[in-house]
Amino acid sequence: MRTFRFILILLVAFGVAGFSGAADAKTGVILMHGKGGTAKAKSPIGKLISTLEDAGFIVAAPDMAWSRSRGLDKDYEASMADIDEAVKELKAKGATRIVVGGHSMGANAALGYGARRDGIAGILAMAPGHVPDVAGFQKQVGHDYRRAREMVAAGRGDEVTAFNDFNQGTGNSITTKASVYLSWFDPEGPAIFPKNAAALKPGTALMWIVGENDNILKRGDNEDYAFNKAPAHPKNLYVVVGGGHMATPRIGAERIIEWLKGL
């Protein structure tokens, strides 16, 4: 009888353990590069991709509209559909919990996605960049969104031309459709961190991680800029790490993994 009971206890314990393991959610993480960037191994998110995969996460790193090869070929809302495809890719690989993350301009898109889609476990905003709502940014690009707005209003939204751009202290130009430029650079448009943070869907946690030498932190854009505008969530986390803009995904990897595992 004792032997039978012992075997029964083992079977029950094994069954519970097996059920628990089957019920564990597999976390899929989207990692989006910054403006003019890539997901190659030496890029800011390149090493983080392999680090997360080694930690057991399923990772997708799509080539987004603002990449080096695409040069801003889609507007903000159309880019959300590209992220939808990455989510489908993760789910097809077995992910049952989705986190959408990005570096710099990718962080902007990630937060925008979290404001537009339900059912996302977390948004990972690394070294957030691209701030068209900030006066200093608009000064650097000469308020060129106004020219794009005039073109759109005149029915010339599909016209491709060069517009002013500004990326991490360097001014340059970008050639794209007027309508696309306007969607990304309009200070009242969809690519606004504070607005998207406030609109983050309930139940979606936010991790905002930035380097102590990042321009966005130097300018004084701390928790109050966007992070504190997000809906309350027990897993919301604001982190400052060492280094600058480009190093944040690498230096912050350990904190990122800790946060992902705690969701």
C-alpha positions, 0 to 999 in steps of 0.5 A: 500500500505504501509503495502504491501511495508513493507511486501515486504521489510521484505521478501526481507531482509529475503531472502537475509539473508537466502541466505547469511547464506546458502552461509557461508562456514563451516570450517573443521579443521584437527588436527594431533598429534606430534611424538609418540602422540595421540589425546586423551583428555589430549594430546597437541591437545586434548583440542584444539579439543573440543575448536574448536568444541565448536567454531563451527568448524568441526574437524577431528583428525586422528591417523597418521603414527607417532602416539604412536600406529603406530610407523612410519609405513608409509612414507611421501608421503603415509601419505599424502593419510591418510590426504586425507581421513581426508579431505573426512571425513570433507567434508562428515560432511558438511565442505566446507573450509578445514584447515590442522593443526598439532602439532610438527611432525604433523605440518611438515606433514600439511605443506607438505600437503599444498605444495602438494594439491590445494584448502586448505584454510589454514595450521596451524603449531603449535610448528613445529617439526622434522627438518632433514635439521638442522645439530644439529638434524642430529648430534643427530641421528648420520646421520642414514639416511645414513644407511637407504639410503644404505639399500634402494640402496641395495634393502633392503628398506622394511627391518625393523630395529631400527634407531636413533631418536630424539624428543624434546631433548631426543634421542631414537630409532624407528623401521621401514622400511629403506625406511620409515625412509629415507623419514622422516629423509633424509635432502634432502627428503620430510619432510623439512620445508623450502622447503615445505613452499616455495612450499605452493600452492597459495591461502593457508594461513599459521599460524605458532605458537610457544611457547617462550620456544620451542626448535625450537625458542631457536635455532634461527629458527624464521620467516626466517627459513620457515615461510617467505619462504611461498608465500605471503598471506594476512592471513599469520600469525607468532605468538609467545605465552607463554610456551613451545612445548607441551603447544602451542595448549592450550595457543594459542587456542584463537589466532588460533580461531581468525585466523580460523574465519578470513580466 
